Amino acid sequence: MRDAVIVEAVRTPVGRGKPGGVLHDDHPVDLLARTLQTLVERADIDPALVDDVIGGVVTQAGEQAVNITRTAVLAAGFPESVPGMTVDRQCGSSQQALHIAAQGVRSGAYDIAIACGVESMSRVPMGSAILPGSDPFGPMTARRYPDGLVGQGVSAELIAARWGLSRAELDAYACESHRRAAEAWKNGEFDREVTWAGVDETIRPGSSPEILAGLKPAYHDPAIAGRFPEIGWKITAGNASPINDGAAAVLVMGADTAERLGLRPRARFHSFAVVGDDPLLMLTAIIPATEKVLARAGLTLSDIDLFEVNEAFASVVLAWARETGADPSRVNVRGGAIAIGHPLGASGARIMTTLLHALEDRDGRYGLQTMCEAGGMANATVIERL
C-alpha cells in the first residue's frame, strides 16, 4: 500500500462567530473557496489534477447546505471536472475528511485529494439544521436511552465530576491555552499556516484565573441538577471553546505522485482510528481512540512528539490527559480551541495544519491528533513528519 502524504496545509485566521467578527461578512462558500485557492497556489499545483475534494461541515443548513464543498470547488475556479462531497462526523468532520482523502490515496482510488472544512457560526448558527418541533433522535433511540441524553455542556460537566476536576484546574488550563496561543502569534509560529492577514480573534492574552473565576456556569439547569446531583457546575464560557468562523484545507497525495510532480512531501499519514463511546458522557471517546490508534501504529505514548487534542472544553482534555498520562508540555503546544477557536467543521483540518507546522518547527517526528464528537465518537490520526 502506497504512502499518503501531506504536501501543503493552510487555514484562515479564526474569527469570532458573531456579527462584527472578522470573517462574518464572508459567505461560507467564499471562505472555503478562498482557502482552496490559497492551498493550490502555495503548492503550485494545477487544480485539474485533484481527484476529489472532501469537506467537513457540521451545520449543513442555509448557506452551508446543498453540498457546500462542491459549491466551493466551483467558486474557487477549479475545473468543473473536480468533484466534491461534504461529510458530517460532527466536530470531527474535517478530520474524517482527512481520513477519507488519505485512505483513498493509500488504496489507489485517488492520486490527489484535498481534505478541508468550513464553519461560519456567525451566519449559520449551531443547531439551526434542526427544524422547530422536529426530533432528530426518533422513538427507538428514546427507548434505548429512556432517561434521555444531554447536551455537550452537561456532558462536559459530567466529565469534570467523574474525574474530580476542580473549577480552578479548568480555569488554569484555559488560561494556559490563551498564553500559549498568544505567545505563538507573537513569535510568528502561525505565520506560515495562515492564508491571509489577521490573527485568531478569540485569543485573550490578558486572561487570568482571577478573571475566569468571576464567570458564571454556562449550563446550569435545575432539572438537570436534580438528575445529576454530582455535577458541581464548573463549565463556563471561559473554560470552553467559543463560537467561531473559519476554514482550513490540506493537500493529500500519493508519495509516488508527489515525486512525479516534483513536490515535497512534508508528512505521511501513519495510522487512523475512529471509535464510539458512551453518548451520555459524549466527549470521552478520545481516550479509547488514542489507545486504538497507538495500537494500530505500533507506537507508545512516549513515541509521540506532539499531541493536538481539541479543546471543546477544558474538562475533556484534562480527563484525557489523566487517563493517558500524556506529557502536558507536548499537548496543544500553540494553544487550543479554547483560545484559537473551534469553527466546528473546520477544526479537524485546522488542527492538522497546526500540528504539521509545529512538528516541522520543533523537529518532531510523530504527531497524534484526536477530537471528541457529538454522539459519543472520536477520530484519532497519527502522522509522521518527513
Secondary structure as UniProt FT lines:
FT   STRAND          4..11
FT   STRAND          15..16
FT   TURN            19..20
FT   TURN            22..25
FT   HELIX           28..43
FT   HELIX           47..49
FT   STRAND          52..56
FT   HELIX           62..64
FT   TURN            65..67
FT   HELIX           68..75
FT   TURN            76..77
FT   TURN            80..81
FT   STRAND          84..87
FT   HELIX           90..92
FT   HELIX           93..107
FT   STRAND          112..120
FT   TURN            121..123
FT   TURN            126..129
FT   TURN            132..133
FT   HELIX           138..144
FT   TURN            146..147
FT   HELIX           152..162
FT   TURN            163..164
FT   HELIX           167..186
FT   TURN            187..193
FT   TURN            201..202
FT   TURN            205..206
FT   HELIX           209..213
FT   HELIX           222..227
FT   TURN            229..230
FT   TURN            237..238
FT   STRAND          244..254
FT   HELIX           255..261
FT   STRAND          267..276
FT   TURN            279..281
FT   HELIX           286..297
FT   HELIX           301..303
FT   STRAND          306..309
FT   HELIX           314..324
FT   HELIX           328..330
FT   TURN            333..334
FT   HELIX           337..340
FT   HELIX           344..346
FT   HELIX           347..361
FT   TURN            362..363
FT   STRAND          366..373
FT   TURN            374..376
FT   STRAND          377..385
//
